């Protein structure tokens, strides 16, 4: 039995998508079965895209967090350098 849709991994969904597309490509399905398989493939492709979009958003947020931390670190370094110059004067 397949895992619930909300719990399926990208890899599982993609594998199902590949299998469905293969069934369509091989032909031999009647019209109703072809339409059902096509609908299934579209749904799987949409779910895969949603998971990819979420992953991309997570990566973007991580990059922003790292860039923000680097900026803060750079600003602290600049402040310390400025303080050293003032102390020397």
C-alpha positions in Angstrom: 0.0 0.0 0.0 1.5 3.4 -0.9 2.3 5.9 1.8 -0.2 8.7 2.3 0.3 11.5 -0.2 1.5 14.0 2.5 4.2 11.6 3.6 5.6 10.3 0.3 9.1 11.4 -0.5 10.1 13.1 -3.7 11.9 10.0 -4.8 8.8 7.8 -4.3 6.5 10.3 -6.1 9.0 10.6 -9.0 9.3 6.8 -9.3 5.5 6.6 -9.5 5.5 9.3 -12.1 8.1 7.5 -14.2 6.1 4.3 -14.0 2.9 6.0 -15.0 4.6 7.7 -18.0 6.1 4.4 -19.0 2.6 2.8 -19.0 1.3 5.7 -21.2 4.3 5.5 -23.6 3.9 1.7 -24.1 0.4 2.2 -25.2 -2.2 -0.5 -25.2 -4.4 1.3 -22.7 -8.0 2.0 -23.6 -9.1 5.7 -23.6 -10.4 5.7 -20.0 -7.3 4.0 -18.7 -5.1 6.4 -20.7 -7.0 9.4 -19.3 -6.8 8.1 -15.7 -3.1 7.5 -16.1 -2.6 10.9 -17.6 -4.5 12.5 -14.7 -2.4 10.5 -12.2 0.8 11.7 -14.0 -0.3 15.3 -13.8 -1.1 15.0 -10.1 2.3 13.3 -9.4 4.1 15.9 -11.4 2.4 18.7 -9.5 3.3 17.1 -6.2 6.9 16.7 -7.2 7.0 20.3 -8.2 5.6 21.4 -4.9 8.3 19.5 -3.1 11.0 20.9 -5.3 9.6 24.4 -4.7 9.7 23.8 -0.9 13.3 22.6 -1.1 14.3 25.6 -3.1 12.6 27.9 -0.6 14.5 26.2 2.3 17.8 26.6 0.4 17.1 30.3 -0.3 16.3 30.9 3.4 19.5 29.1 4.4 21.5 31.2 2.0 19.9 34.4 3.3 20.7 33.3 6.9 24.3 32.6 6.1 24.6 35.8 4.1 23.1 37.7 7.1 25.4 36.1 9.5 28.4 36.9 7.3 27.2 40.5 7.0 26.9 40.8 10.8 30.3 39.3 11.2 31.8 41.7 8.7 30.0 44.6 10.4 31.4 43.5 13.8 34.9 43.3 12.3 34.6 46.7 10.8 33.4 48.1 14.2 36.3 46.5 16.0 38.7 47.9 13.4 37.2 51.4 13.8 37.4 51.2 17.6 41.1 50.2 17.3 41.8 53.2 15.1 40.1 55.4 17.6 42.0 53.9 20.5 45.3 54.5 18.7 44.4 58.2 18.1 
